Amino acid sequence: INWSPLYVVPGIVWLLLKMCFFFFVFSWVKATVPRYRYDQLMRLGWKVFLPVSLFWVFLVSGVLMYARVGVPA
């Protein structure tokens, strides 16, 4: 972004501000999101993430086949 007020602050200060911001966000998420046990993670993976990812694979492949993306005419 070519905006002159951004160039007033040195790059190292921007870097440190961004690092502090992301550290704060990660710490906040870690403190507020509950911890899952191993069996809860396995159940979540098999019953939620696997069906959702298979659905997306079929959906994207169907859209690509319908749109004929990547197939020479």
C-alpha positions as a Markdown table, in Angstrom:
| # | Residue | x | y | z |
|---|---|---|---|---|
| 1 | Ile | 0.0 | 0.0 | 0.0 |
| 2 | Asn | 1.5 | 3.3 | -1.1 |
| 3 | Trp | 0.2 | 5.5 | 1.7 |
| 4 | Ser | 2.6 | 8.1 | 3.1 |
| 5 | Pro | 1.7 | 7.9 | 6.8 |
| 6 | Leu | 2.7 | 4.2 | 6.8 |
| 7 | Tyr | 6.3 | 5.2 | 5.9 |
| 8 | Val | 6.6 | 7.5 | 9.0 |
| 9 | Val | 6.9 | 4.4 | 11.3 |
| 10 | Pro | 10.0 | 2.3 | 10.8 |
| 11 | Gly | 9.6 | -1.2 | 9.5 |
| 12 | Ile | 11.0 | -2.8 | 12.7 |
| 13 | Val | 8.3 | -1.1 | 14.7 |
| 14 | Trp | 5.6 | -2.4 | 12.4 |
| 15 | Leu | 7.1 | -5.9 | 12.7 |
| 16 | Leu | 7.1 | -5.7 | 16.5 |
| 17 | Leu | 3.5 | -4.4 | 16.6 |
| 18 | Lys | 2.4 | -7.2 | 14.4 |
| 19 | Met | 4.2 | -9.8 | 16.4 |
| 20 | Cys | 2.6 | -8.5 | 19.7 |
| 21 | Phe | -0.8 | -8.4 | 18.0 |
| 22 | Phe | -0.6 | -12.0 | 16.8 |
| 23 | Phe | 0.9 | -13.2 | 20.1 |
| 24 | Phe | -2.1 | -11.5 | 21.9 |
| 25 | Val | -4.6 | -13.2 | 19.5 |
| 26 | Phe | -3.0 | -16.6 | 19.8 |
| 27 | Ser | -2.9 | -16.3 | 23.6 |
| 28 | Trp | -6.5 | -15.2 | 23.7 |
| 29 | Val | -7.7 | -18.1 | 21.6 |
| 30 | Lys | -5.7 | -20.6 | 23.6 |
| 31 | Ala | -7.2 | -19.3 | 26.8 |
| 32 | Thr | -10.8 | -19.2 | 25.7 |
| 33 | Val | -11.1 | -22.4 | 23.5 |
| 34 | Pro | -11.6 | -25.5 | 25.6 |
| 35 | Arg | -9.1 | -28.3 | 25.5 |
| 36 | Tyr | -10.2 | -31.5 | 23.8 |
| 37 | Arg | -9.2 | -35.0 | 25.0 |
| 38 | Tyr | -7.7 | -37.4 | 22.5 |
| 39 | Asp | -10.9 | -39.4 | 22.2 |
| 40 | Gln | -12.9 | -36.2 | 21.5 |
| 41 | Leu | -10.5 | -35.2 | 18.8 |
| 42 | Met | -10.8 | -38.6 | 17.2 |
| 43 | Arg | -14.6 | -38.5 | 17.2 |
| 44 | Leu | -14.5 | -35.0 | 15.8 |
| 45 | Gly | -12.2 | -36.0 | 13.1 |
| 46 | Trp | -14.1 | -39.2 | 12.0 |
| 47 | Lys | -17.7 | -37.9 | 12.5 |
| 48 | Val | -17.3 | -34.2 | 11.4 |
| 49 | Phe | -14.1 | -33.4 | 9.5 |
| 50 | Leu | -14.0 | -36.6 | 7.3 |
| 51 | Pro | -17.6 | -36.3 | 6.0 |
| 52 | Val | -17.2 | -32.5 | 5.5 |
| 53 | Ser | -13.9 | -32.9 | 3.5 |
| 54 | Leu | -15.4 | -35.7 | 1.4 |
| 55 | Phe | -18.4 | -33.6 | 0.7 |
| 56 | Trp | -16.1 | -30.7 | -0.5 |
| 57 | Val | -14.1 | -33.1 | -2.7 |
| 58 | Phe | -17.2 | -34.3 | -4.4 |
| 59 | Leu | -18.6 | -30.8 | -4.7 |
| 60 | Val | -15.5 | -29.2 | -6.2 |
| 61 | Ser | -14.9 | -32.1 | -8.5 |
| 62 | Gly | -18.5 | -31.9 | -9.7 |
| 63 | Val | -18.2 | -28.1 | -10.3 |
| 64 | Leu | -15.0 | -28.6 | -12.2 |
| 65 | Met | -16.4 | -31.4 | -14.3 |
| 66 | Tyr | -19.6 | -29.3 | -15.0 |
| 67 | Ala | -17.5 | -26.2 | -15.9 |
| 68 | Arg | -14.9 | -28.3 | -17.8 |
| 69 | Val | -12.1 | -26.4 | -16.2 |
| 70 | Gly | -8.7 | -27.5 | -17.4 |
| 71 | Val | -10.0 | -29.6 | -20.3 |
| 72 | Pro | -8.8 | -28.5 | -23.8 |
| 73 | Ala | -11.7 | -27.7 | -26.2 |
